[in-house]
Amino acid sequence: MSVQTDSDKRKQISVRGIVAVENVTEVKKAFNRHLHYTLVKDRNVATPRDYYFALAHTVRDHLVSRWIRTQQYYYEKDPKRVYYLSLEYYMGRSLQNTMINLGIQGNVDEALYQLGLDIEELEELEEDAGLGNGGLGRLAACFLDSMATLGLAAYGYGIRYEYGIFTQKIENGEQQEEPDDWLRYGNPWEKARPEFMLPVNFYGRVVDTPQGKKWIDTQVVFAMPYDNPIPGYNNNVVNTLRLWSAKSPIDFNLRFFNSGDYIQAVLDRNVAENISRVLYPNDNFFEGKELRLRQEYFMCAATLQDIIRRYKASKFGSREAVRTTFDSLPDKVAIQLNDTHPALAIPELLRILLDIEKLPYEKAWDLVVKCCAYTNHTVLPEALERWPCSMLENCLPRHMQLIYHINFLHLQEVQKRWPGDADRMRRMSLIEEEGEKRVNMANLCVVGSHAVNGVAAIHSEILKATVFRDFFEMWPDKFQNKTNGITPRRWLLLCNPALSDLICDKIGDEWTVHLEMLQKLKRWAKDPAFQRSVMKVKQENKLRLAGLIERDTGVRINPASMFDVQVKRIHEYKRQILNILHVITLYNRIKRDPSAVITPRTVMIGGKAAPGYFIAKQIIALACAVGNTVNNDPDVGDKLKLIYLENYRVTLAERIMPAADLSEQISTAGTEASGTGNMKFMLNGALTIGTMDGANVEMAEEAGEHNMFIFGMRVDDVEALKQRGYNAYEYYERNPELRQCVEQIRSGFFSPGEPGRFSHVADVLLHHDRFMHLADFDAYIEAQEKVSQVYQDQAKWAEMVIENIASSGKFSSDRTIAEYARQIWGVEPSWEKLPAPHDT
Ligand SMILES: *Cc1c(COP(=O)(O)O)cnc(C)c1O
């Protein structure tokens, strides 16, 4: 029996689960039971946080049988397992996502209403799982959702950082970092598995024995697994994300016990446990710290032991036995490396097969290459991992030996193919000899993998033509493209229920698992009624975001203005400065003619800067300073605002994407490997102003260039300009508006109390700008003028919005994962449901 109530601000739609009285009753009972037995509270003393935890446990109960049964099913059926290895998983919150994927949101909403509780208020009490920096970590999270939804026997492996990405506070117009103590109140979504704890070795030395090499005198750290459920969408699959936490061995620092300093020995246990203490907050930047190297190896070593254990123990054929040969390893195991961060999985797997399982070298190496595949995420040289040989030698002496050996055999092959080509040998070597000797981890990954992929078509082409050119000549068949995607469950169904409903009204709900279906919306692109409905939803979402911003910052924004948004990590290559230059240009134009009619805009910029990235922090300060000037100028009024969005993270992205009109994707062509923020905006009906970079190129291909605002240099133009020699002054001198902007920044117009405050930023723009901001300034301003003009014509704008939504199907991570599955992992996606358990 179905009940219809007005209890819920979130409309009931079929994809979010039918409301049935008996199920609502069950949810209420379970909630009360958890409040009593799990939280040990009654309703007189329970806090909102107690209610959140009672609710989380209630929802979690619905996962348990599905989780156990899915894992049992994998054991029985023994399909090829997919292992996704990543140092980052930017998961955000789990509560609403779990309810949606299990189809119980309707029942739970109704139950909480009947209990007199505001579910949205409780949802706000969940901490984000911020175990990632930006796009790379969020991609891993979207992939987990899609792998479960496509029924793959997949496992995510990573580190359970005690502190995730820092919390950003903007104080006096500057970024301050606060530690993200996300586990403070406990994590109801994880299950510790101390019984599966595994040892990981560091340091020590390698000795020759008659039985082969032995790595001895090591220091041991234990890896304690914490399992996190990953529910598929509406298919009763629950996969596992296993995150490792470092634990000291009981006898750690035994010598102190012997020397009698018991207290010191106990205190020193922290040293080992520091391995999983904190996420490194760098995005697209390599910081060669030993602790980070230890994190990377810790994750790989624990994960590979787990993979080998599961391979050996798997039931195969109809017999229950232990696998004794490794011949079928590549038929049962696919290992995907998310960038080079888990590259040590390659020498570690080789070490296990060689030193522990005693396979001959040729056989062991062949298995490694067949199992492993590598995804490249960037061509920025400062992001490429190059570990000093001295550090590896000290920390992981056996692995350093193996890398030398891999390199020796690899260079023999190069020599055979290109005799006497010493320069090519140098370029293709795993070891860089100039300056301090280092291991090039990307080269190690290419040599040790059967497949190498970029993350958007243009990026994959750039890889073959530049960083991996020599490798592409040697192994053309290794190189592939897998254009990134996002999960439409979190990035539409969850974050934008009103738009989801509107789409369901028109084309049904199949799009939730077959996003290409959105194409059907094209029929109504010019339909005035549908245009009005779409724009009404956008307006409601804008009002909601405006309310949030006013609550948090006190700044009032004009909800009739265009919401012009750039949210992503702060990085010079992403060119937030270009956006700021546009705001300053608009400001100067308003000041010159305060009566001129312009399209009102609220420009929002958000994102974290790596704490050690000086210029990135200056960019944040500049945005705040310009905002301060613009927002408080009475001549400007409602026409222009610049807001800095504090602490951009997954949960804030879920509020922003549905409310954006304009998406800023303005990196220098050739620098943004793919971008995924661009896709979230598109799916939620924002139009893109962007360069022909990363996945923007494919978005233009799908929607047509006439439905985007493409501007600026293409990759070839950027290359040509670099060849010719980029001279910022050429552009500076030619354009008086640009000159005025740069002068205002340089001379302290936005920082009157401290005139030299931003001189460094102006200096970068004029003298050492790797990303050629000024070369694209004219084209950018011109494209922005076009944006303003089209926005005046709301019917035209709405038509373009619908065309964009309808064209965004390609950017589902389901499509991406289906391609990885078939073309790299050798497994077949399935949209079949597992049988539902009878207990829920
Ligand atoms: C999607 C996402 C990103 C990636 O954004 P890009 O614009 O592709 O760099 C970064 N951070 C968060 C919180 C995200 O959700």
The ligand as an SDF file (V2000), in Angstrom:
LIG
                    3D

 15 15  0  0  0  0  0  0  0  0999 V2000
   34.6200   17.0820   -8.9840 C   0  0  0  0  0  0  0  0  0  0  0  0
   35.4320   17.6600   -7.9110 C   0  0  0  0  0  0  0  0  0  0  0  0
   36.7210   18.1400   -8.1730 C   0  0  0  0  0  0  0  0  0  0  0  0
   37.3270   18.1380   -9.5610 C   0  0  0  0  0  0  0  0  0  0  0  0
   37.0310   19.3630  -10.1800 O   0  0  0  0  0  0  0  0  0  0  0  0
   37.8190   19.8410  -11.4980 P   0  0  0  0  0  0  0  0  0  0  0  0
   37.1100   21.0790  -11.8960 O   0  0  0  0  0  0  0  0  0  0  0  0
   37.6700   18.7420  -12.4880 O   0  0  0  0  0  0  0  0  0  0  0  0
   39.2190   20.0790  -11.0840 O   0  0  0  0  0  0  0  0  0  0  0  0
   37.4360   18.6840   -7.1440 C   0  0  0  0  0  0  0  0  0  0  0  0
   36.9250   18.7620   -5.8960 N   0  0  0  0  0  0  0  0  0  0  0  0
   35.6880   18.3240   -5.6040 C   0  0  0  0  0  0  0  0  0  0  0  0
   35.1730   18.4560   -4.2120 C   0  0  0  0  0  0  0  0  0  0  0  0
   34.8980   17.7610   -6.5910 C   0  0  0  0  0  0  0  0  0  0  0  0
   33.6800   17.3030   -6.2830 O   0  0  0  0  0  0  0  0  0  0  0  0
  1  2  1  0
  2  3  1  0
  2 14  2  0
  3  4  1  0
  3 10  2  0
  4  5  1  0
  5  6  1  0
  6  7  2  0
  6  8  1  0
  6  9  1  0
 10 11  1  0
 11 12  2  0
 12 13  1  0
 12 14  1  0
 14 15  1  0
M  END
$$$$
